[in-house]
Amino acid sequence: MVAIGPLNIRFDLLIFLLSLAVLYGIFRFLGLSSKQREAVIGTWFYGFLAWKGSAILIGLLTTRDLSLALYATGGAWSQWIAAAVVIWFVYRLDRNLLGYWVLSGLLIWLGMTLAVPVYGTILNLSDQPIHLWSAALLLILFGMTWRWMHAPTRGHILWTVCGASGIWLFQSYAVGQVQWWMMGISLILFGLSLYVARPSKKAIQISIGVLVLLAVVNAALPERATQTITTETASTGLNIGQIPPSFKLQRTDGSTFDLASLRGQQVVVNFWASWCPPCRAEMPDMAAFAKERDEVTIVAVNTTTSERDPDDAVSFVEPYEDAFTVVYDRDGQVGDAYRIQAMPTTYVLDESGVIIAKQFGAIDKNWLVAQLN
């Protein structure tokens, strides 16, 4: 979340809008007409409207409160609806614009990849965040797409989509979140690409050579876990891959809670306030997740110094006391240590106390499941 005066804007959405502005300039430089530029960029904008509109509708059905529904994320359903809208507009685009549409998708994905780091390692080569490896692969795919975007064929488009699927699978594997259905999608795309646009014999030979080389390198390296950041290698800080400051705070009943006591467990630290609409919107999803995942502890830290009346926080969170560990930052020291500028703010810690994910803004059950899979 980025604070702009009294407004808080999600960083990934800011990158998305910035990418659209950059694309507009690129397409103008390439000589596309105003109508053509608006057709391609409008596809993504309508997809964004579909995502946000469906999220509000889903939030309204679950919370029955419009003020809370405005901050809902919609989860996976909203993402699928937005994807369907984008695909529909692409289907209706002029065939001559398909290459530009694929190029725009890759550039937006590149911006998001660089803006939202994901830590993990591939082939045990280093502890660098996986988004840097992914960005390098995306740049190569971006350059290849640039070569044929003026005259796209089904084969070109399929191989680009197949390459993008491979990068997605690569990233998922590196952070330990790959699932069978992901591999199924990638294999189907690969088979379809082979059927529609058979590669040359030379391309097949080079591809097999690269795969054999990677297999030999991977087999020669010592066995290590893909998530190599541990308490021995992690420094103290608030970035992914670091250990956040520990704290001791009082619960509602006056007893003392120590974050360090949860070492060895997966932990979600969520900063909230009773006056904050996004905080109120995310609480039901957090409670539902907590009741399903006993091995995960959610620590709900109330920023008490921001409350008009501390009793408001106590009465608001009472229905969720059985799902969370609720504590109160009465003097604001913990909020300062975690540099809380926008609420809600959430940190996800692994068993070693290392940050594996963070979110500035409302979260939902699907987000928690994805981070703690």
C-alpha angles and dihedrals in degrees: 000000000000118000114222106177107300092343126092115204125188109248095222091054090049089054089048092055091044089052090054090053091050090048091052089055093046093050091047090051089050091055102252115156121246090255092051093048091050091048094057099037092040088061091066094041092053088048089054091050090049090051095049095039094051090045090055091047093049090046090050092052092050102038100025086213119108093201089059095038090061088069097044119119097206093220121223094337093063091047092053091047091051091048091051091051092049092049091049093053091045089052089055095046122110108269090236089063097053093092091052090049092053089047091052091051092053093048093050090048090049091053092049091047093054093043098050111047119208117194123221140103134246124208087358089271100135146335093253116134110268093232089074091056090045092049091053091052091046091052090054091049089046091054093049091050091049089062096061106025092105092059109022123185130192089253094053093049094046094050091049091050089046090051091049089051089052092053090048090051091046092053093046091050093049094056094041097249102110114132133190094251090057090054090047092055092048093049092049091051091047092051092047091050091051091050098047100036114020111204122232121266090250092053090051092050093050092047093050090047092053092048092050091048092051091048092052092048092048092049092049095052121086117263111265136156117262091236099062100166108108139161088270094056102029122093127211114270146095101268126101108277094031133099113246123222114281120231145188118217138163124259124222091269092053097254119132123253122201118198090205089064089071095062107133092038133087108253136193115200111196124183114207146158130206093234093054112100095202089051091053091046095054098045097084092051092047090050092049091050093047092053091052097045111052091170091064121073119206114204110197108200114197113211091221096178089066094053120101089211120013089211088067090063092048094051094043096051096041094097089055099047091101091056103040140040099241118201134171127230093205099169097035096238095124092048089052092048090052091043093233107193100153133029137262099033121172133193124190117206128193126220090280092055092252120142109248098168141005136186133196105205137023119336130197139203094269091054091051092048091051093051096044100037 
